[in-house]
Amino acid sequence: MKIIFLTDNFPPEYNAPATRTYEHCREWVKQGAEVTVITCFPNFPTGRIFEGYKNQWKRTEYMDGIKVIRVWSFVSANRGTFKRSLDFLSFAVASFLCGLTIKCDLIVATSPQFFTAISGWVLGFFKRKKWVMEVRDIWPESIKAVEAVESNSIISLLEKIEIFLYKSAWKVIVVTDSFKANLIRRGIASNKIFVIKNGVDLSVYRPGERNRGLMHKLGIPDGFIIGYVGTHGLAHSLDFIIHSISKLKSGDFHFLFIGDGAEKNNLLKQAESLQLKNVTFLDPVKKSEISSYLSMMDIALVPLRKSSTFESVIPSKVFESVAMNIPILLGVNGETRSIVESYNSGIYFEPENELDFIEKLFLMRKKIKDDPTYFLSGCKRMSEDFNRSHLARRMLEVLSS
């Protein structure tokens, strides 16, 4: 089976869409599929091309048996509506033109933004091939949740395009049960929607001893460490976390923020203005190194802004953390909360509720100090049930049937 996969995020980028696509495609190649990924030159989230690459018309490389074709696009940092839109549109055009020359049996196009899906639809039309839309985010609903676009007319137009894409796709693959329910309510046939949730590569994320050598190198005290790893964006409510940290009376906690994004500079300024001494900000790290950084943590922090839209998402970082036997302090209601609580792999706090956040933080510390194994069995069961290789094989079965 020959598959073209369109995505504007792919390694060496380190965000969740890049990781999911790479790990799925790698497994499909192991199962005998011939996979060509069309992507842009790595630049997320800073808008700067990664070392070793330059933004040129086309470059081909191979990664674990995956043929990766990188095409030119207008490069922009992950901030600002107009420039980001140009980024999305330019990749949609370039990926379509590139895909015209590649033989395939099936086309898969992934979100979160759906300009890539438009490329998949047009490519399928011209090549007379079936195309599949992978929905990692209900977009544009998610941009309404962070108030990135204020024009109702623009949102209305985008939603019409969104529904058209769902209906024109041969199959739609979503990452949560809530997304499937959302699409069914909006008139998409349930028999064409398949749920393939996020998961974790257990060969990469393996629990081990706390990396005290790395802590010493980074100047992080050997206390009770709460860590956040990922994009520092509008959706992640990290400004609320920073403000809440300033209200803590105990000096036992140290907070570690690893990553980059549109809000990072604002967060640095906020922490400085509050004169916080128990916060460390680090640049993004390579995927191959992230387990060493996770091993320093007692608790993994997973927050999002308070919005009904985010109750349908499942951040992939929860699976990576539990695979390292690190319990979750979760500020996401809905489906993610149900999963974490059902496995006893963490504790939920109400998003953007300062008192609840602080109360649950102290509660988690007490439980862990009283019994270091309190969350352990839940983390192990959850990581095994969301093994990425199993999920990737399930997705290939959907694509093949």
N, C-alpha and C positions, 0 to 999 in steps of 0.2 A: 504493500500500500504506500503510495507516494502522497505525502502531506505537505502543503505549504502552510506555514504558521506565521501570521502577521502580528507583530508586537513592537511597540516603540520602547519597551524596556527589556533588556537582556544582559546577562553578565558580560563584562565585569561590573555592571551596575548591581546594586546590592538590595534593592527594595523588593517588596513581596511579589509584585507581578513578574519581575525578572527571575526571581528564584523559582517560583511555581512553574513558569514556562520552561525554564532550563531543565528542572528535575523531571517534569513530565516528558519532555521530548527525549531526554536521555534514556528514560525507561522504555519509550516507544521504539527507539533504535535497538535496544537490547531485545525487544520482542519481534524484531524483523522489519519494522517500518522504515521507510526512507523519508527523512524529515529535512525540509529546508525552512529555516527561519529567516524571514526578512525583517530587519530591524534597522534602527538608526545607529549612529556612532555614539558610544557611551558618554553621557553627559549629565545624567540625573543625580542629584537634584540641583546642582550648582549652576548648570548651563555652561560649564567648561568641559571641553573634550578631554577625556582621560589620557594620561600619558601613554604614549605608544600608538595613538590614533590621531588622525586628522580628518576633518570634515570634507570628504571628497565624494565624487559621484557614486562610486561603488567599490566595495572591497569584499573579497570572499575569504573566509577562514573556516576551519573545522574545529569543533569542540566536542569531544567524546562521541564522535560519529555523527554529530549534527552538522549539516552544512549551514553555515551562517553567512548571509549576505547582508552587509551593512550599506545603507544608501544615504545620500545627502538629505539633510533636512535643515530648516531654519532652527538654530539652537537658541534656547532661552532658558533662563533659570526658572525654577518652579514657583514663580510669583508673577502677578500681573496678568490680567485677562487677555488683553490684545496680543501681546507677544506670545503667550502660551497658545493661543488659538492659531497663530501663524505657524508655530511649531507643530501642532497637531495636524493642521491642514497640509503643510508641506510634506510631512511623512506619509500622509494618506495618498497624496499624488505620486510621490516617489516609489512607494511600495507597490502601488498599482502598476506603474510602468515597468518596474522590475519583474513583478509576478507574471506579466504577459509572456515572458520568454521562457518560463519554467514549466516543465511537464508535471502534471499532478493528477491525482484522483479526487482530491478533496482539499478545500481551503478552510482554515480556521483563523478567525480574527478575534482578538481579545481586547477588552476594555481595560482600565476603568473608563477613559473617555471613548466615545463611540465614533470618532472620525476614522479610526483604524477599521472599525466595523464597516463603515461606508466603503472603504477601499476593498474589504473582503466581498461585499455585495457586488460592487461594480466588476471586480475581477471574476467572480463567479459567473456573472452575466455574460461577459465577453468570452470567457473560456468554456462556457456551457458546462460548468462543474457545480456540484453542490457546495454550499458554504455553511459553516457552523459559527455561531456567535457565542463566544464565551463572555459571560457577564460577571465581572469581578466587583462591580459597583453599579447601583441603580443611578445612572447618570442621564439626565441632569438633576435628578432629585437631590443628589449629594451636594451639588454646588449651590443649590438653594439653601441647604442646611447650614452652610458656612457663609452665606450671603455674598458669594463671589460675583454673582451677576444679579443686578437689581431690576432689570427690565423684564416685566411680565410677558411682553410680546416675544422677546427673544427666548425666554424659557418655554413658552407655549409652542413656538416653532420647533425647538429642540425636542420637546416631548413628542410631537407628531412624527419627527424623523425617527425617534427612538422606537415608537410603536411599529412604524413601517419596517424597520430593520428586524425586529423580533418576528414579525409575520412573514417576512421574505426569507428568513433563514430556514434551512432544512431542519436543523436542530438548534436548540438553545441550551447551553450548559451554564448553570449558575452555581455559586459557591455556598449558598445557604438555603435552607428550607423556606425561610422568610422571603427570599427573593423569588422563589418559585410561586409562593402564594400571592405575592405582589403582582407578578405577571399574569397569573390566572385571573385575578380580580379585574385586570385591565383588558381581558379578552383574548389572551394568548392561549392556544390549545394546550392542555396539560400534557398530552401524549408526546409533545415535541420538546418538553422541558425536562432536563436531567440535572440532578444535584450531584456535583463532585466537590466536596468540601476541601478546604485547605488542610495541609498536614505538615509533616516534618520528615526530613531525611535523617533517619536514625544512624546512618553511617557517619554523619557529620557532627550531630549533636549527641554527645555521650557524656554522662555525668562523671565528674572527677573531683579531685581535691581542689580547694580554693587556691587560686594562683597568687600566692603572697608575693612572689618575686615581681610579678607584673604590678601588683598594688603598690609595692615599694617604689618601683620605677615611676609610676604615675603620681606618687605622693598621696595615695588614698589611705586613710587611717583604717586600721584593722578593727572596725566597729560593726555595727549592724547596717548593711549596705542595701539600699533600695535602688534599683536600676531601671532606666528606660532606654530601649534600643529602637531606633527607627527614625522616620521622618518627623521633623519639628515643623509641623504645618498648622494651618488654621483649624483643622478638624480635631487636633489632638489635645486641646485644652491644657497645654503645658503651662500657660500663664497662670491658670488657676492653681496648678500644682505648686509653682514657685511661690505664689502668694500664700498658700496654705503652709508651706515649709516655714515661712517667716513667723508663723503663729505657734510653732512647736516649742514646748518648754524644755524638752529633754535634749541633751547634747549627744545622745547615744547614736542617733541616726546620721547616716551620710548618704546623700543622693547623687547618683551618677547618671548623666544624660549623654548618650552616645548617638551621634548622627548629625544631620544637617537638614535644612529646609527653609522655607520662606520666613518663618518666625524666629529662627535661631538668634539673629542679632538683637531682636527685641527682647528675647528671653535673657540674653547675656546682660543687657542693659538693666532689665528688671531686677535680676539677681544682684547686680552691683549696687543699684540704688537702695535695695533692701539690706545691703551689707551682709549677705549670707556667707557664712564661713564653712557650711557643711554641704556645699554643692560643688560638683566637678562637671564641667562640660568637656567632652572629647569629640574629635572629628570622627567621621565614619571609619569603620575598619573593614578589612577584607572579610568575605564570608568564611574563608579558611581560618580566620583568627577569632571569629566572634565567640566561639565556645570558651576560649580562654577568658574573655571579658565577662561572659555570662557567669563563669565559675566564681567570680568575685562576689556575686550577689546572694543575699539571703532572700530577697523578694524581688520579683519582676513586676514593674508597674505598667499597666495597660489602661490608659484613660482615653476617652473621646468626649467631645462636647455633648451637652445635654440636648438631644434631639431625637424625636421618634424615628427619624431616618436611620440613625446609627444603631437602633435596636435590631436591625435586620442584618448587621454585618458581623463577621467573625474575624478579628484581626489575626493574621497568621503568626504573629509573635507569641501568642499564647501557647501554640504547639511547640515552638522552639524552646521556650522557657521550661515547660513541663518535661520535655525530653532531657533537659539537664537537671531534673529533679528540683527545679526552682518554682515555688508556688506563686500564684498570681494575686496581686492586689488590683482588682478589676473595677474600673469605672466605666463599664459598658453594660447597659441593661439589655434585656431581650434574649436572643438565641445564644449569645456568648455566655451570658450569666447562667443560663440553663445548663450548658455543657460543663462549665467550671464547677458549679455547685453540685451537679449530679456525680461528678468524679471526686469531689472534695479535694480539688487541686488548687484552691484559693478561696478568697473572700471578696465579696462584692461591696462597693460603696456607691452611694448615689452620685452620679456625675455632677460635678461642680457644686457639691454640698460640702463645704469646708469642715463642719463639725463631724459629719459622718466619715469623711476621709481620715481625719485625725483619729477618731475613735477606732475605726477598723485597722488603721496602721498599728496602733498600740495593741489591739486584740491579736493581730497576726504575730507581732513580736512575742507576746506572752505565750501563745500556743507553741511557737517554734522553740522558745527557750525552755518551756516546761517539757516538751517532747519533740526533739529534733526530727522524729520520723512521722509527725502528725499528718503531713500532707504527702508523704513519700509514696504510699501505695496508689493513691489517686493519680499522682503525676505519672507513675509508671503505666498504669492501665490506660490513661488518656493518650499517652504518646504511642503506645502499641496499637490502639484502635484507630489512630490517625496517621499511620505509617504512609508516607508519601508514595512509596513504590506501589503499594496496594491500590491506592487511589488513582495513580497514573494508569495502571493496567485496566482499572474499571473504566476510565475515560476512553482508553483505546478501544475497548469493547463497544462503547457507545458510538464511537466514530466509525467502527467497522460494520455495524449492524444496520 
